[in-house]
Amino acid sequence: MEEQVFPGHPDVMDADLADDFGTIPRLELMKPLLRRIVDPSRLYPIQSWLEYAVEEPGGKGRGKRTTQARPPWVEA
């Protein structure tokens, strides 16, 4: 993860969005928030948003399940 952090900006990460956050380590995204936010009720929606799996419609057969960067409380 260190190679993805910009020098001088430890809380900014470069990410490839083609996989809808599927390859980004979620714990690394949560660490800066855990240091700054003390109210668990504020952290839970963010964590749910990062872990929420959705089913993407596929061309044939079943859709593909993926982790998407859309909070569970936001309708598709």
mmCIF file of the C-alpha atoms, coordinates in Angstrom:
data_MODEL
# 
_entry.id   MODEL 
# 
loop_
_atom_site.group_PDB 
_atom_site.id 
_atom_site.type_symbol 
_atom_site.label_atom_id 
_atom_site.label_alt_id 
_atom_site.label_comp_id 
_atom_site.label_asym_id 
_atom_site.label_entity_id 
_atom_site.label_seq_id 
_atom_site.pdbx_PDB_ins_code 
_atom_site.Cartn_x 
_atom_site.Cartn_y 
_atom_site.Cartn_z 
_atom_site.occupancy 
_atom_site.B_iso_or_equiv 
_atom_site.pdbx_formal_charge 
_atom_site.auth_seq_id 
_atom_site.auth_comp_id 
_atom_site.auth_asym_id 
_atom_site.auth_atom_id 
_atom_site.pdbx_PDB_model_num 
ATOM 1  C CA . MET A 1 1  ? 0.000   0.000   0.000   1.00 0.00 ? 1  MET A CA 1 
ATOM 2  C CA . GLU A 1 2  ? 2.893   2.355   0.681   1.00 0.00 ? 2  GLU A CA 1 
ATOM 3  C CA . GLU A 1 3  ? 3.734   2.612   -3.015  1.00 0.00 ? 3  GLU A CA 1 
ATOM 4  C CA . GLN A 1 4  ? 0.182   3.878   -3.627  1.00 0.00 ? 4  GLN A CA 1 
ATOM 5  C CA . VAL A 1 5  ? 0.418   6.709   -1.095  1.00 0.00 ? 5  VAL A CA 1 
ATOM 6  C CA . PHE A 1 6  ? 1.519   10.044  -2.459  1.00 0.00 ? 6  PHE A CA 1 
ATOM 7  C CA . PRO A 1 7  ? 4.694   11.392  -0.799  1.00 0.00 ? 7  PRO A CA 1 
ATOM 8  C CA . GLY A 1 8  ? 3.790   14.054  1.741   1.00 0.00 ? 8  GLY A CA 1 
ATOM 9  C CA . HIS A 1 9  ? 0.088   13.161  1.659   1.00 0.00 ? 9  HIS A CA 1 
ATOM 10 C CA . PRO A 1 10 ? -0.297  9.949   3.694   1.00 0.00 ? 10 PRO A CA 1 
ATOM 11 C CA . ASP A 1 11 ? -4.106  9.926   3.484   1.00 0.00 ? 11 ASP A CA 1 
ATOM 12 C CA . VAL A 1 12 ? -4.410  10.333  -0.297  1.00 0.00 ? 12 VAL A CA 1 
ATOM 13 C CA . MET A 1 13 ? -4.380  7.177   -2.424  1.00 0.00 ? 13 MET A CA 1 
ATOM 14 C CA . ASP A 1 14 ? -4.317  6.620   -6.159  1.00 0.00 ? 14 ASP A CA 1 
ATOM 15 C CA . ALA A 1 15 ? -6.833  3.975   -7.219  1.00 0.00 ? 15 ALA A CA 1 
ATOM 16 C CA . ASP A 1 16 ? -7.901  2.274   -10.422 1.00 0.00 ? 16 ASP A CA 1 
ATOM 17 C CA . LEU A 1 17 ? -11.690 2.525   -10.468 1.00 0.00 ? 17 LEU A CA 1 
ATOM 18 C CA . ALA A 1 18 ? -12.172 -0.067  -13.198 1.00 0.00 ? 18 ALA A CA 1 
ATOM 19 C CA . ASP A 1 19 ? -12.802 -2.731  -10.559 1.00 0.00 ? 19 ASP A CA 1 
ATOM 20 C CA . ASP A 1 20 ? -15.179 -0.572  -8.483  1.00 0.00 ? 20 ASP A CA 1 
ATOM 21 C CA . PHE A 1 21 ? -12.903 -0.633  -5.453  1.00 0.00 ? 21 PHE A CA 1 
ATOM 22 C CA . GLY A 1 22 ? -12.736 -4.428  -5.595  1.00 0.00 ? 22 GLY A CA 1 
ATOM 23 C CA . THR A 1 23 ? -8.947  -4.484  -5.365  1.00 0.00 ? 23 THR A CA 1 
ATOM 24 C CA . ILE A 1 24 ? -8.393  -1.684  -2.859  1.00 0.00 ? 24 ILE A CA 1 
ATOM 25 C CA . PRO A 1 25 ? -7.654  -2.881  0.682   1.00 0.00 ? 25 PRO A CA 1 
ATOM 26 C CA . ARG A 1 26 ? -10.604 -1.541  2.643   1.00 0.00 ? 26 ARG A CA 1 
ATOM 27 C CA . LEU A 1 27 ? -8.739  -1.584  5.941   1.00 0.00 ? 27 LEU A CA 1 
ATOM 28 C CA . GLU A 1 28 ? -6.202  0.839   4.463   1.00 0.00 ? 28 GLU A CA 1 
ATOM 29 C CA . LEU A 1 29 ? -9.065  3.153   3.485   1.00 0.00 ? 29 LEU A CA 1 
ATOM 30 C CA . MET A 1 30 ? -10.586 2.942   6.960   1.00 0.00 ? 30 MET A CA 1 
ATOM 31 C CA . LYS A 1 31 ? -7.385  3.548   8.966   1.00 0.00 ? 31 LYS A CA 1 
ATOM 32 C CA . PRO A 1 32 ? -7.299  7.348   8.444   1.00 0.00 ? 32 PRO A CA 1 
ATOM 33 C CA . LEU A 1 33 ? -10.990 7.555   9.319   1.00 0.00 ? 33 LEU A CA 1 
ATOM 34 C CA . LEU A 1 34 ? -10.549 5.428   12.436  1.00 0.00 ? 34 LEU A CA 1 
ATOM 35 C CA . ARG A 1 35 ? -7.883  7.873   13.611  1.00 0.00 ? 35 ARG A CA 1 
ATOM 36 C CA . ARG A 1 36 ? -10.131 10.903  13.124  1.00 0.00 ? 36 ARG A CA 1 
ATOM 37 C CA . ILE A 1 37 ? -13.718 9.769   13.736  1.00 0.00 ? 37 ILE A CA 1 
ATOM 38 C CA . VAL A 1 38 ? -14.570 8.573   17.233  1.00 0.00 ? 38 VAL A CA 1 
ATOM 39 C CA . ASP A 1 39 ? -18.326 8.095   16.802  1.00 0.00 ? 39 ASP A CA 1 
ATOM 40 C CA . PRO A 1 40 ? -18.982 4.491   15.641  1.00 0.00 ? 40 PRO A CA 1 
ATOM 41 C CA . SER A 1 41 ? -22.362 5.510   14.226  1.00 0.00 ? 41 SER A CA 1 
ATOM 42 C CA . ARG A 1 42 ? -20.478 7.630   11.661  1.00 0.00 ? 42 ARG A CA 1 
ATOM 43 C CA . LEU A 1 43 ? -17.999 4.879   10.795  1.00 0.00 ? 43 LEU A CA 1 
ATOM 44 C CA . TYR A 1 44 ? -20.531 2.088   10.251  1.00 0.00 ? 44 TYR A CA 1 
ATOM 45 C CA . PRO A 1 45 ? -22.165 3.582   7.116   1.00 0.00 ? 45 PRO A CA 1 
ATOM 46 C CA . ILE A 1 46 ? -18.752 4.210   5.566   1.00 0.00 ? 46 ILE A CA 1 
ATOM 47 C CA . GLN A 1 47 ? -17.597 0.671   6.311   1.00 0.00 ? 47 GLN A CA 1 
ATOM 48 C CA . SER A 1 48 ? -20.869 -0.728  4.942   1.00 0.00 ? 48 SER A CA 1 
ATOM 49 C CA . TRP A 1 49 ? -20.439 1.350   1.798   1.00 0.00 ? 49 TRP A CA 1 
ATOM 50 C CA . LEU A 1 50 ? -16.962 -0.093  1.219   1.00 0.00 ? 50 LEU A CA 1 
ATOM 51 C CA . GLU A 1 51 ? -18.068 -3.696  1.808   1.00 0.00 ? 51 GLU A CA 1 
ATOM 52 C CA . TYR A 1 52 ? -21.494 -3.641  0.151   1.00 0.00 ? 52 TYR A CA 1 
ATOM 53 C CA . ALA A 1 53 ? -21.742 -6.282  -2.557  1.00 0.00 ? 53 ALA A CA 1 
ATOM 54 C CA . VAL A 1 54 ? -24.109 -5.732  -5.459  1.00 0.00 ? 54 VAL A CA 1 
ATOM 55 C CA . GLU A 1 55 ? -25.006 -7.895  -8.401  1.00 0.00 ? 55 GLU A CA 1 
ATOM 56 C CA . GLU A 1 56 ? -24.142 -6.440  -11.768 1.00 0.00 ? 56 GLU A CA 1 
ATOM 57 C CA . PRO A 1 57 ? -26.326 -7.640  -14.637 1.00 0.00 ? 57 PRO A CA 1 
ATOM 58 C CA . GLY A 1 58 ? -24.428 -9.843  -17.049 1.00 0.00 ? 58 GLY A CA 1 
ATOM 59 C CA . GLY A 1 59 ? -24.974 -10.584 -20.724 1.00 0.00 ? 59 GLY A CA 1 
ATOM 60 C CA . LYS A 1 60 ? -25.663 -14.289 -20.265 1.00 0.00 ? 60 LYS A CA 1 
ATOM 61 C CA . GLY A 1 61 ? -26.588 -16.330 -17.247 1.00 0.00 ? 61 GLY A CA 1 
ATOM 62 C CA . ARG A 1 62 ? -26.233 -14.892 -13.786 1.00 0.00 ? 62 ARG A CA 1 
ATOM 63 C CA . GLY A 1 63 ? -24.929 -11.454 -13.036 1.00 0.00 ? 63 GLY A CA 1 
ATOM 64 C CA . LYS A 1 64 ? -21.550 -10.872 -11.476 1.00 0.00 ? 64 LYS A CA 1 
ATOM 65 C CA . ARG A 1 65 ? -21.402 -10.112 -7.748  1.00 0.00 ? 65 ARG A CA 1 
ATOM 66 C CA . THR A 1 66 ? -18.991 -7.341  -6.980  1.00 0.00 ? 66 THR A CA 1 
ATOM 67 C CA . THR A 1 67 ? -18.150 -4.862  -4.267  1.00 0.00 ? 67 THR A CA 1 
ATOM 68 C CA . GLN A 1 68 ? -19.264 -1.485  -5.470  1.00 0.00 ? 68 GLN A CA 1 
ATOM 69 C CA . ALA A 1 69 ? -18.632 1.995   -4.169  1.00 0.00 ? 69 ALA A CA 1 
ATOM 70 C CA . ARG A 1 70 ? -22.311 2.722   -3.591  1.00 0.00 ? 70 ARG A CA 1 
ATOM 71 C CA . PRO A 1 71 ? -23.674 2.991   -0.055  1.00 0.00 ? 71 PRO A CA 1 
ATOM 72 C CA . PRO A 1 72 ? -26.413 0.478   0.784   1.00 0.00 ? 72 PRO A CA 1 
ATOM 73 C CA . TRP A 1 73 ? -28.854 3.286   1.582   1.00 0.00 ? 73 TRP A CA 1 
ATOM 74 C CA . VAL A 1 74 ? -28.573 4.778   -1.943  1.00 0.00 ? 74 VAL A CA 1 
ATOM 75 C CA . GLU A 1 75 ? -30.889 3.251   -4.513  1.00 0.00 ? 75 GLU A CA 1 
ATOM 76 C CA . ALA A 1 76 ? -29.402 2.083   -7.793  1.00 0.00 ? 76 ALA A CA 1 
# 
